[in-house]
């Protein structure tokens, strides 16, 4: 259910005022003879409009069920749900010349887009990226030397010999359309039984070095796309990111290269990924199926708010990004609130409400989100609280923000995020290789109320029911309430969960006997768009369930796809640790 805008309440109240006035005049012609007559007096119209505006705001607050109270509770329990989801994309970096050594792109590196309505959208990378002096020359399926088929990746050295290269891992992004990429991701994670590497040209390779099947692992879970508040449960972030920008999970890492160090030589080498079988949904591949030097990036940047002169005459203050005359900045979070008081040498640092830390008497601030009066996005208001008995003095508030560019990034195309900033690497060119995902606003009002109640009632056993699990997933799919193709796809995936069965079990793992839960799901492969999408969803869900389970308890997830008969199984996991 979408939150009703203030404009709608105002229009309803204005119509209602005029209808009631006319009805009252008809019922009491002697008491109010002029109330029902048409009036062209602008002062009268202005008075009616003012009354309609005020009563509309009051009615909206009543309908939303005390929004400040609900938001305060939600902020304590799951603060991520009150923040919008910024636009995201994938940035590829290419060296301007030959590299002689590894280069590191720091997390938080900022890159700007071409201007949209005069404003350049600012993105920052979400994790550290190692750029090795290698290039991917090709990839192809090759006839099996023994057993099933194999996937061969051919690499070239850039600017140095392989014997001078000391890398221990290679990080790859699985490119192409998401449906195709998710199938390839599932193939690599479920069907690779051996990994080998050899130097030399692909036609005449040298001796192969076995790296082991575990050398290949998923890498998209290492770095967070969305900032996670300290009080937020980390498992919810995974669900948030899956529904916001699932492409960030389509990274794999090839490790164990130190085993090949003694045999490194020449300007070329190849990697063989041996498969146990060729599934019916085996995807085709081309040179764009794998990409080096790719990082996820988020439309989020540090900014300052317009300073506030706090004279204790208002209960809250609307925050405005400094210098935003065009309305192209939207507030994501408040990172710092400092009060400067005349005659005081020590500044006052406000803490978020509910996070008093060591000083229980510290002054605090509380954030209130309200639907913007213009109907676009949300406004953020700041309310302050002080210890009992403190003398209140006038102060100037300095407020540090994290901001987005609102809906502007949704108008960017592939290749538009390509302009340098002060933190951009000078030795590289860069551009986005994926469409920019649209930003999503969190639900407010009645939807937030029901979201809060639903979270309070959640526990692991309740997720053993398909309906409960689907409702929980819908809580974290902000776009699920829309009408575009992406929202419809999210709804199909959630509705594609047909049954859930949770059973307790005990296993001996290593030298310990551990208790756990086997979670078996049956899902519609058609609802997910194929086996690859279903596997990607399962990877996210099994990590979420492992985080959500009771302490010292593992989870083991299995998914059966109907009607295809495809089955995926994950090893037992306890928290963030895989037990096998």
WOFEN-V230282 format. One record per run of one state. SS is the DSSP state (helix for helix, strand for strand, loop for the rest). FROM is the first residue (numbers start at 1). TO is the last residue. If there is no record, write none. Layout:
BEGIN
SS,FROM,TO + SS,FROM,TO
END
This chain:
BEGIN
loop,1,5 + helix,6,27 + loop,28,41 + helix,42,63 + loop,64,66 + helix,67,77 + loop,78,78 + helix,79,82 + loop,83,84 + strand,85,85 + loop,86,87 + strand,88,95 + loop,96,102 + strand,103,105 + loop,106,109 + strand,110,116 + loop,117,118 + strand,119,125 + loop,126,128 + strand,129,131 + loop,132,133 + strand,134,142 + loop,143,149 + strand,150,157 + loop,158,161 + helix,162,164 + loop,165,169 + strand,170,174 + loop,175,177 + helix,178,191 + strand,192,199 + loop,200,201 + helix,202,204 + loop,205,208 + strand,209,210 + loop,211,212 + helix,213,215 + strand,216,218 + loop,219,233 + helix,234,249 + loop,250,250 + strand,251,254 + loop,255,256 + helix,257,263 + loop,264,267 + strand,268,275 + loop,276,286 + helix,287,289 + strand,290,291 + loop,292,293 + strand,294,298 + loop,299,300 + strand,301,305 + loop,306,307 + strand,308,310 + loop,311,316 + strand,317,318 + loop,319,320 + strand,321,321 + loop,322,329 + strand,330,341 + loop,342,347 + strand,348,349 + loop,350,350 + strand,351,352 + loop,353,363 + strand,364,371 + loop,372,377 + strand,378,385 + loop,386,394 + strand,395,404 + loop,405,407 + helix,408,411 + loop,412,416 + strand,417,419 + loop,420,427 + strand,428,432 + loop,433,439 + strand,440,440 + loop,441,445 + helix,446,456 + loop,457,460 + helix,461,464 + loop,465,465 + helix,466,475 + loop,476,477 + helix,478,481 + loop,482,484 + helix,485,495 + loop,496,496 + strand,497,509 + loop,510,511 + strand,512,524 + helix,525,528 + loop,529,530 + helix,531,548 + loop,549,553 + strand,554,562 + loop,563,566 + strand,567,569 + loop,570,572 + strand,573,574 + loop,575,576 + strand,577,578 + loop,579,580
END
